[in-house]
């Protein structure tokens, strides 16, 4: 038996990396069919060339999305750092940033905001200082990059050293280009893996964890890159706004939603400037969305 991390899935075969950094093909027991990229697993080598995932170890967190049938689907697990990518174009909203920040908060992940396409920032009137004013105390880093020019890439690479990281954000912001840059323009496709790993020509159906900085992993997947967090209830929305947490105990009502209730500490702190107005506005949008869907 040995411990490993799932780094990809090809058809019915999982690719795992053991503690010595060796990649191995694994089949899977029925009780481990739901393994995803980032999972820590217990494996057995039945023969020299036949390995089996016996068990999925407990996850510290998992990134999920809701599919078209309103079912929850896990995209990746055991994430340390969520990189929220916005860009000079397409236009973005702070509400979307706040959803991703809430996802990081609820999953106990670090969060970094990357503002990509630096070469277009001035011509597109992107107010970097305004974003820093809102988020500098809520995230680990705010980094301006240009995947096209290579600007800021080394800074970003240093930030995600030795961690399981994913990049999230709307289409068109340059997430794939950033990943290519981080991997020195040598993005490895599963179909191009070495002969001892490649057993047939399957298409990658899930995420793939590329090694970065020798020991860190950056998880790449269309599913991860395009998902938008969805809150299950109003309590989850509030828990996702970490600057609210120190004040909620002072609300008059224990079930206060911080919308119309009297003697609400959150509304008072917004008026006092301790909570940013834009953050409160996006909170109200998310609360309204949750209440409409229930």
Buried (B, 14 or more C-beta within 10 A) or exposed (E): EBEBBBBBBBEEBBBBBBEEEEBBBBBBBEEBEEBBBBBBBBBBBEEEEEBBBBBBBEBBBBBBBBEEEEEEBBBBBBBBBBBBBBBBBEEBEBBBBBBBBBBBBBBEBBBBBBBBBBBBBEEEEBEBEEBBEBBEEBBBBBBBBBBBEEBBBEEBBEBBEEBBBBBBBBEEBBBBBBBBBBBEEEBBEBEEBEEEBBBEEBEBEBBBBBBBBEEBBBBBBBBBBBBEBBBEEBEBBBBBBBBBEEBBEEBEEEEBBBBEBEEBBBBBBBEEEEBBEBBBBBBBBBBEBBEEEE
